């Protein structure tokens, strides 16, 4: 799960001592406008440049990987799949096999050609390391039928393969699974090369002049880690940093009042998701679960806590995701909710365990618990350390589970198709009709048909209130007047290869 808002306290002075670098010439004068240098500060540190290892799914590693390496395909800002190293691709008769045709002329930054053997070796390395991205391809096998094409075979039809491959990056074939030294100064086929990397501090890059898509117009790109929000926004105002994102709501009006700063929010791929544990006796019926959903005034909570970066959700997945389909809203009606619970002989004397992780979500979760308390439903709010949260999540040791659930593949297969079948065992909910719809959607290579099937599946999940789906998350970006062209990404992984600076 990719997260967008987590903030860690550290002083700005300590940060500058750690990084030992600045893009300014001092004070508020900002960067030299004649230079084509760009500095960005995201929400998460870059701890590793290895896209295949344990940190492969981390936001920081993904941000770095897309700058340094290439993929077979990649998602665009609109969620549609576009070619990267692959010029075209097609499924076999059942979508259990997909063939990708490599573009001619793509090379690594050292001038060596990117071959089908490199792609296959990279896939094998990812699977051997068994990092989080390998979990998208259990039992899958990649081969190279010819020198300019690769084929990925799945144990069963899987129409989501192209979007899942948006998390798979290609490195030279000689890089072994245990080769950590390579990633200190990696060779890639992406738009940038690495000048300097200090884990969790700074990644400094230069344009890859051998990039098949044309070298970026920047001379230098630096991605800094500035965990403290106030320090990050101060760096934007002074010109030390040119672009930031993951900005909380209370800072947006202030930034909009700053001269020379552009602020924009875009729909992300994340939805606040609050599953009910349907194996809990008190929560086994849809009418009880829907009544609990009806008892919370989510609209008011969102307006108070997330007036700009939140919107009342109309679906299980966010708008940029394939499979997004609007559902009938569950309106706030506490009197009807309490009456429905009474009619269902709900035990108002017991307590529901509501678990979550990350302190930033505490106000939202507490507001939900307060809403349920107003109709007499008692809730134990349990804030857990991430490892404990994950262990209890999988063990169904909870009654209501809160997560900010993103869909980085832009495909409902990795959300609905992965989390809601009976075999997944993630919520205590099982529906044979739903399983059939999800299986059919996952096997169809027709995207229009898949979208329709996921819409039908979403309606079942929504109507049966497998969970509450209160809020879609918007992601806020801000950049200064030096930037002439920049596209905010719903994924929280901005692509800097096409950024243009004023006068550049």
Secondary structure per residue as TSV (DSSP state, phi and psi in degrees):
chain	resnum	aa	ss	phi	psi
A	1	X	-	360.0	122.6
A	2	X	-	-86.1	124.2
A	3	X	-	-103.5	154.4
A	4	X	-	-115.3	-13.7
A	5	X	-	-121.2	-7.8
A	6	X	-	-58.1	133.0
A	7	X	-	-127.5	135.4
A	8	X	-	-119.7	138.3
A	9	X	-	-80.4	130.3
A	10	X	-	-160.5	143.9
A	11	X	-	-75.8	151.8
A	12	X	H	-65.0	-36.0
A	13	X	H	-63.2	-46.6
A	14	X	H	-61.3	-38.1
A	15	X	H	-63.6	-44.2
A	16	X	H	-65.0	-34.0
A	17	X	H	-66.7	-36.9
A	18	X	H	-69.1	-47.1
A	19	X	H	-77.9	-33.3
A	20	X	-	61.4	28.3
A	21	X	-	-151.3	157.4
A	22	X	-	-156.4	147.7
A	23	X	S	-95.8	2.5
A	24	X	S	-100.1	165.7
A	25	X	S	-98.8	8.7
A	26	X	S	116.0	137.6
A	27	X	G	69.7	-159.9
A	28	X	G	-86.4	7.6
A	29	X	G	-66.4	-25.2
A	30	X	-	79.7	-174.7
A	31	X	S	-73.3	155.2
A	32	X	-	-65.7	115.9
A	33	X	T	-63.7	-16.8
A	34	X	T	-77.2	-18.8
A	35	X	S	-86.5	143.8
A	36	X	-	-98.2	53.5
A	37	X	E	-108.0	139.1
A	38	X	E	-128.0	134.8
A	39	X	E	-122.0	130.7
A	40	X	E	-122.3	152.8
A	41	X	E	-135.7	109.9
A	42	X	-	-91.0	-163.9
A	43	X	S	-97.9	-12.7
A	44	X	S	-133.5	147.0
A	45	X	-	-71.9	155.4
A	46	X	-	-98.5	106.0
A	47	X	-	-95.5	-21.1
A	48	X	-	-151.7	148.9
A	49	X	-	-102.3	3.3
A	50	X	-	-87.6	108.3
A	51	X	T	-77.0	-5.9
A	52	X	T	-100.6	-15.9
A	53	X	S	-89.9	-158.2
A	54	X	T	-63.5	-27.9
A	55	X	T	-95.0	10.3
A	56	X	T	-57.7	-32.5
A	57	X	T	-94.5	-3.1
A	58	X	S	-66.1	144.4
A	59	X	H	-57.3	-44.3
A	60	X	H	-62.3	-44.4
A	61	X	H	-65.1	-40.7
A	62	X	H	-63.3	-40.3
A	63	X	H	-61.4	-44.3
A	64	X	H	-68.2	-42.4
A	65	X	H	-61.4	-40.7
A	66	X	H	-70.5	-18.2
A	67	X	H	-85.0	-31.6
A	68	X	H	-98.7	-37.1
A	69	X	-	-114.3	169.7
A	70	X	B	-112.3	161.7
A	71	X	-	-118.1	169.1
A	72	X	S	-65.3	-46.7
A	73	X	E	-139.4	164.8
A	74	X	E	-147.4	152.0
A	75	X	E	-81.7	143.1
A	76	X	-	-87.1	177.1
A	77	X	T	-63.1	-21.3
A	78	X	T	-91.5	3.4
A	79	X	S	87.4	-8.0
A	80	X	-	-80.0	148.7
A	81	X	E	-83.1	131.2
A	82	X	E	-124.2	160.8
A	83	X	E	-75.7	147.3
A	84	X	S	-123.5	-97.3
A	85	X	S	-72.2	-23.2
A	86	X	E	-95.0	130.6
A	87	X	E	-83.8	-33.0
A	88	X	E	-153.9	163.0
A	89	X	E	-157.3	154.9
A	90	X	E	-153.1	151.7
A	91	X	E	-84.6	163.5
A	92	X	-	-78.4	-164.9
A	93	X	T	-63.5	-31.0
A	94	X	T	-116.6	6.8
A	95	X	S	66.5	14.3
A	96	X	S	-86.0	-15.4
A	97	X	E	-128.8	134.5
A	98	X	E	-127.1	133.3
A	99	X	E	-110.4	132.6
A	100	X	E	-118.6	124.8
A	101	X	E	-97.6	120.4
A	102	X	E	-78.4	143.7
A	103	X	-	-73.3	148.8
A	104	X	T	-80.9	145.7
A	105	X	T	89.7	-4.0
A	106	X	-	-72.5	133.5
A	107	X	B	-130.7	162.1
A	108	X	-	-78.3	168.8
A	109	X	T	-65.9	-16.2
A	110	X	T	-89.7	4.8
A	111	X	S	93.4	-10.3
A	112	X	-	-75.5	141.9
A	113	X	B	-68.8	148.0
A	114	X	-	-85.1	121.9
A	115	X	-	-116.2	168.1
A	116	X	H	-60.3	-32.8
A	117	X	H	-64.1	-36.9
A	118	X	H	-63.6	-41.6
A	119	X	H	-64.6	-46.4
A	120	X	H	-64.7	-43.7
A	121	X	H	-63.1	-36.6
A	122	X	H	-66.5	-40.3
A	123	X	H	-64.8	-43.8
A	124	X	H	-62.9	-38.7
A	125	X	H	-64.1	-44.3
A	126	X	H	-59.7	-43.5
A	127	X	H	-69.7	-35.8
A	128	X	H	-66.3	-40.6
A	129	X	H	-70.8	-22.4
A	130	X	T	55.4	40.5
A	131	X	-	-75.2	-176.5
A	132	X	G	-62.1	-32.5
A	133	X	G	-73.7	-24.7
A	134	X	G	-64.4	-25.6
A	135	X	G	-64.4	-13.8
A	136	X	G	-79.3	-10.3
A	137	X	S	-132.3	54.1
A	138	X	T	-67.9	119.4
A	139	X	T	77.8	9.4
A	140	X	-	-83.6	151.9
A	141	X	E	-134.5	130.4
A	142	X	E	-109.2	136.1
A	143	X	E	-134.0	169.3
A	144	X	E	-121.2	92.5
A	145	X	E	-60.4	-34.3
A	146	X	E	-137.7	177.1
A	147	X	T	-72.1	-15.0
A	148	X	T	-123.8	22.5
A	149	X	E	-151.0	151.8
A	150	X	E	-128.0	153.0
A	151	X	E	-126.6	132.6
A	152	X	E	-110.2	120.4
A	153	X	E	-108.0	132.4
A	154	X	-	-108.8	155.3
A	155	X	S	-63.5	-23.6
A	156	X	S	-147.8	162.1
A	157	X	-	-53.1	133.3
A	158	X	-	-144.0	96.6
A	159	X	T	-75.7	-8.6
A	160	X	T	-89.0	2.0
A	161	X	H	-53.6	-46.9
A	162	X	H	-57.6	-41.4
A	163	X	H	-72.7	-35.2
A	164	X	H	-66.1	-29.9
A	165	X	G	-72.8	-4.9
A	166	X	G	-66.4	-11.2
A	167	X	G	-106.0	8.5
A	168	X	-	-110.9	124.2
A	169	X	-	-116.1	149.6
A	170	X	B	-103.7	128.2
A	171	X	-	-120.6	166.0
A	172	X	-	-58.7	148.8
A	173	X	T	-61.2	-25.7
A	174	X	T	-78.3	-4.4
A	175	X	-	-78.5	116.6
A	176	X	-	-81.5	164.0
A	177	X	T	-58.7	-38.1
A	178	X	T	-92.6	6.0
A	179	X	-	-80.0	93.1
A	180	X	-	-87.3	-26.3
A	181	X	G	-63.2	-34.1
A	182	X	G	-55.1	-37.5
A	183	X	G	-83.9	3.7
A	184	X	G	-75.7	-36.0
A	185	X	S	-141.1	71.1
A	186	X	-	-70.1	153.9
A	187	X	-	-102.7	124.0
A	188	X	-	-136.1	179.5
A	189	X	S	-117.4	18.6
A	190	X	S	-86.6	-174.7
A	191	X	S	-73.4	-15.5
A	192	X	E	-129.1	157.6
A	193	X	E	-118.0	158.7
A	194	X	E	-90.3	125.7
A	195	X	E	-91.7	-45.6
A	196	X	E	-154.1	139.2
A	197	X	E	-136.1	119.6
A	198	X	E	-117.2	106.1
A	199	X	T	-50.3	134.4
A	200	X	T	67.9	7.5
A	201	X	T	-122.3	-65.0
A	202	X	E	-153.4	144.6
A	203	X	E	-123.5	114.5
A	204	X	E	-107.0	132.1
A	205	X	E	-135.6	159.7
A	206	X	E	-125.1	159.1
A	207	X	E	-65.4	141.4
A	208	X	-	-84.1	105.1
A	209	X	T	-69.3	-11.6
A	210	X	T	-102.4	8.9
A	211	X	-	-62.9	130.8
A	212	X	T	-61.3	-27.8
A	213	X	T	-87.6	3.6
A	214	X	-	95.9	134.3
A	215	X	-	-63.5	140.0
A	216	X	-	-56.9	156.8
A	217	X	S	-81.4	-3.3
A	218	X	-	-82.2	150.8
A	219	X	S	-87.0	-37.0
A	220	X	E	-145.3	144.6
A	221	X	E	-127.8	127.6
A	222	X	E	-125.6	129.4
A	223	X	E	-113.0	113.1
A	224	X	E	-103.7	152.2
A	225	X	-	-100.4	113.6
A	226	X	-	-125.7	86.9
A	227	X	-	-61.6	-36.9
A	228	X	S	-73.8	124.6
A	229	X	H	-61.1	-46.5
A	230	X	H	-63.2	-38.0
A	231	X	H	-66.1	-38.0
A	232	X	H	-65.0	-43.1
A	233	X	H	-72.6	-33.5
A	234	X	H	-63.6	-40.8
A	235	X	H	-62.2	-35.4
A	236	X	H	-65.7	-43.8
A	237	X	H	-66.9	-36.5
A	238	X	H	-84.4	-12.3
A	239	X	T	94.3	1.3
A	240	X	S	-64.8	-30.7
A	241	X	-	-125.9	141.3
A	242	X	S	-97.1	-27.7
A	243	X	E	-147.8	138.0
A	244	X	E	-134.4	162.2
A	245	X	E	-152.3	173.9
A	246	X	-	73.6	42.4
A	247	X	-	-92.7	130.4
A	248	X	-	-71.3	160.6
A	249	X	H	-58.6	-39.4
A	250	X	H	-69.2	-14.3
A	251	X	H	-95.3	-15.0
A	252	X	H	-66.8	-44.6
A	253	X	H	-60.1	-36.4
A	254	X	H	-65.9	-45.2
A	255	X	H	-64.2	-36.6
A	256	X	H	-65.3	-21.8
A	257	X	T	-85.7	-4.4
A	258	X	S	-82.6	131.0
A	259	X	T	-65.8	134.9
A	260	X	T	79.4	10.6
A	261	X	E	-115.6	128.3
A	262	X	E	-100.8	131.9
A	263	X	E	-121.1	132.7
A	264	X	E	-146.7	137.5
A	265	X	E	-109.3	142.9
A	266	X	E	-132.1	147.6
A	267	X	E	-62.4	129.9
A	268	X	E	-90.9	-172.5
A	269	X	E	-95.9	10.7
A	270	X	E	-105.6	147.6
A	271	X	E	-134.0	133.2
A	272	X	E	-64.2	121.6
A	273	X	E	-125.1	127.1
A	274	X	E	-125.1	90.1
A	275	X	E	-69.6	146.3
A	276	X	E	-97.2	141.6
A	277	X	-	-84.8	98.9
A	278	X	T	-69.5	-10.4
A	279	X	T	-85.4	-8.8
A	280	X	S	-73.2	125.8
A	281	X	G	-51.3	-39.0
A	282	X	G	-70.0	-16.3
A	283	X	G	-118.4	18.9
A	284	X	-	-78.2	-15.5
A	285	X	S	-107.7	143.3
A	286	X	H	-59.3	-34.5
A	287	X	H	-68.0	-32.1
A	288	X	H	-70.3	-45.1
A	289	X	H	-64.1	-40.8
A	290	X	H	-67.7	-36.2
A	291	X	H	-62.9	-40.7
A	292	X	H	-64.3	-39.2
A	293	X	H	-62.0	-43.2
A	294	X	H	-66.5	-20.5
A	295	X	T	-82.0	-10.0
A	296	X	S	-108.8	129.3
A	297	X	-	-85.3	75.3
A	298	X	H	-63.8	-35.3
A	299	X	H	-58.0	-46.2
A	300	X	H	-69.0	-40.5
A	301	X	H	-59.5	-44.3
A	302	X	H	-65.6	-43.2
A	303	X	H	-62.4	-33.8
A	304	X	H	-78.9	-39.8
A	305	X	H	-98.0	-33.8
A	306	X	-	-134.9	60.9
A	307	X	T	-62.5	-26.4
A	308	X	T	-116.0	-29.4
A	309	X	T	-100.8	12.0
A	310	X	E	-135.8	151.5
A	311	X	E	-146.5	144.1
A	312	X	E	-59.4	125.1
A	313	X	-	-73.1	145.1
A	314	X	S	-117.7	6.1
A	315	X	S	-159.9	172.8
A	316	X	S	-78.8	-28.6
A	317	X	S	-118.8	162.9
A	318	X	-	-77.4	159.8
A	319	X	T	-54.5	-35.0
A	320	X	T	-73.3	-6.8
A	321	X	S	-91.0	135.6
A	322	X	B	-61.1	124.0
A	323	X	T	110.1	-4.8
A	324	X	-	-64.8	128.1
A	325	X	-	-148.5	123.9
A	326	X	-	-61.6	140.5
A	327	X	-	-117.4	165.9
A	328	X	-	-71.3	124.3
A	329	X	-	-59.7	147.6
A	330	X	-	-96.6	106.1
A	331	X	-	-75.7	152.6
A	332	X	-	-77.0	120.0
A	333	X	-	-154.3	84.2
A	334	X	H	-63.0	-34.2
A	335	X	H	-66.0	-45.5
A	336	X	H	-64.1	-36.5
A	337	X	H	-63.7	-46.5
A	338	X	H	-65.6	-39.6
A	339	X	H	-62.8	-40.6
A	340	X	H	-65.2	-39.6
A	341	X	H	-66.6	-40.8
A	342	X	H	-63.0	-41.5
A	343	X	H	-65.6	-26.6
A	344	X	T	-91.4	7.2
A	345	X	T	57.4	39.9
A	346	X	-	-63.2	139.6
A	347	X	-	-84.0	95.7
A	348	X	T	-73.3	-10.1
A	349	X	T	-82.7	-19.6
A	350	X	S	-85.3	176.7
A	351	X	E	-124.3	141.6
A	352	X	E	-97.7	133.4
A	353	X	E	-89.7	113.2
A	354	X	E	-106.0	109.9
A	355	X	E	-104.7	148.6
A	356	X	E	-156.3	170.2
A	357	X	-	-135.7	151.8
A	358	X	-	86.3	117.5
A	359	X	G	-62.1	-25.1
A	360	X	G	-61.8	-24.1
A	361	X	G	-90.9	-2.3
A	362	X	H	-56.9	-47.1
A	363	X	H	-60.2	-38.4
A	364	X	H	-66.3	-48.6
A	365	X	H	-63.3	-40.9
A	366	X	H	-65.4	-35.1
A	367	X	H	-65.7	-37.6
A	368	X	H	-64.2	-45.7
A	369	X	H	-61.0	-38.1
A	370	X	H	-65.6	-39.0
A	371	X	H	-62.7	-41.4
A	372	X	H	-68.6	-35.8
A	373	X	H	-63.3	-29.3
A	374	X	T	-65.3	-21.6
A	375	X	T	-106.9	13.1
A	376	X	T	92.8	7.8
A	377	X	-	-89.3	120.5
A	378	X	E	-87.3	136.7
A	379	X	E	-132.4	132.4
A	380	X	E	-96.1	113.1
A	381	X	E	-85.0	118.8
A	382	X	E	-118.5	105.4
A	383	X	E	-91.4	120.6
A	384	X	-	-120.2	147.4
A	385	X	-	-62.5	147.6
A	386	X	H	-53.4	-45.2
A	387	X	H	-64.5	-40.7
A	388	X	H	-67.5	-41.9
A	389	X	H	-57.2	-48.5
A	390	X	H	-64.2	-42.5
A	391	X	H	-60.8	-46.3
A	392	X	H	-69.4	-33.3
A	393	X	H	-58.5	-50.3
A	394	X	H	-69.1	-28.1
A	395	X	T	-85.9	0.9
A	396	X	T	57.2	35.9
A	397	X	-	-91.1	61.4
A	398	X	-	-169.3	165.4
A	399	X	S	-110.6	-38.6
A	400	X	E	-130.2	131.9
A	401	X	E	-120.3	123.7
A	402	X	E	-101.4	132.9
A	403	X	E	-145.3	147.7
A	404	X	E	-90.2	104.8
A	405	X	E	-104.2	112.7
A	406	X	E	-97.7	163.2
A	407	X	-	-127.1	79.4
A	408	X	T	-64.8	-18.6
A	409	X	T	-83.2	-7.5
A	410	X	S	61.4	25.7
A	411	X	B	-135.8	126.8
A	412	X	G	-62.3	-14.1
A	413	X	G	-60.2	-35.7
A	414	X	G	-86.5	1.0
A	415	X	T	-117.4	-78.6
A	416	X	H	-61.9	-47.9
A	417	X	H	-66.7	-25.4
A	418	X	H	-95.0	-33.0
A	419	X	H	-102.5	-18.0
A	420	X	S	-109.6	-9.7
A	421	X	S	-63.9	156.7
A	422	X	G	-55.2	-41.0
A	423	X	G	-65.7	-22.8
A	424	X	G	-68.6	-35.3
A	425	X	-	61.0	32.4
A	426	X	S	-89.6	-23.2
A	427	X	S	-129.5	-1.1
A	428	X	S	77.7	5.8
A	429	X	-	-103.4	139.7
A	430	X	-	-143.4	130.9
A	431	X	-	-146.2	113.9
A	432	X	H	-63.6	-37.8
A	433	X	H	-63.4	-41.7
A	434	X	H	-62.9	-43.3
A	435	X	H	-56.6	-41.9
A	436	X	H	-64.6	-42.8
A	437	X	H	-63.2	-44.4
A	438	X	H	-66.1	-39.0
A	439	X	H	-66.1	-41.1
A	440	X	H	-66.0	-41.3
A	441	X	H	-64.2	-40.4
A	442	X	H	-69.1	-20.3
A	443	X	H	-97.8	-11.9
A	444	X	-	-88.5	129.7
A	445	X	-	-87.2	-2.8
A	446	X	-	-87.0	110.1
A	447	X	H	-65.8	-33.5
A	448	X	H	-65.0	-41.6
A	449	X	H	-66.1	-41.6
A	450	X	H	-61.6	-43.8
A	451	X	H	-60.7	-40.8
A	452	X	H	-65.4	-43.7
A	453	X	H	-66.4	-41.1
A	454	X	H	-66.6	-31.9
A	455	X	H	-63.4	-41.7
A	456	X	H	-65.8	-41.5
A	457	X	H	-63.7	-41.9
A	458	X	H	-61.1	-35.5
A	459	X	H	-65.0	-39.7
A	460	X	H	-63.4	-48.3
A	461	X	H	-61.7	-41.5
A	462	X	H	-66.8	-48.3
A	463	X	H	-67.5	-34.8
A	464	X	T	-83.4	-1.1
A	465	X	T	48.6	53.1
A	466	X	S	-58.5	-27.9
A	467	X	E	-156.9	-178.0
A	468	X	E	-104.8	138.0
A	469	X	E	-124.7	76.0
A	470	X	E	-79.0	-31.4
A	471	X	E	-146.7	131.6
A	472	X	E	-88.9	144.6
A	473	X	E	-100.6	126.5
A	474	X	E	-97.0	146.6
A	475	X	E	-110.1	126.0
A	476	X	E	-98.3	129.5
A	477	X	E	-115.8	153.4
A	478	X	E	-143.8	137.1
A	479	X	E	-143.2	157.9
A	480	X	E	-92.9	176.1
A	481	X	T	-70.5	-9.8
A	482	X	T	-68.0	-23.6
A	483	X	E	-89.7	124.1
A	484	X	E	-95.2	-33.5
A	485	X	E	-141.2	123.4
A	486	X	-	-157.4	135.0
A	487	X	-	-112.6	110.9
A	488	X	-	-63.6	136.2
A	489	X	-	-102.3	134.1
A	490	X	T	-60.6	-25.4
A	491	X	T	-76.1	-14.3
A	492	X	S	77.9	14.4
A	493	X	-	-122.6	76.0
A	494	X	-	-63.4	143.9
A	495	X	-	-96.7	115.4
A	496	X	-	-94.3	0.3
A	497	X	T	-68.5	-25.2
A	498	X	T	-105.0	8.4
A	499	X	-	-67.6	136.5
A	500	X	E	-120.3	141.7
A	501	X	E	-101.6	152.4
A	502	X	T	-57.9	127.1
A	503	X	T	81.3	-4.1
A	504	X	-	-84.1	360.0
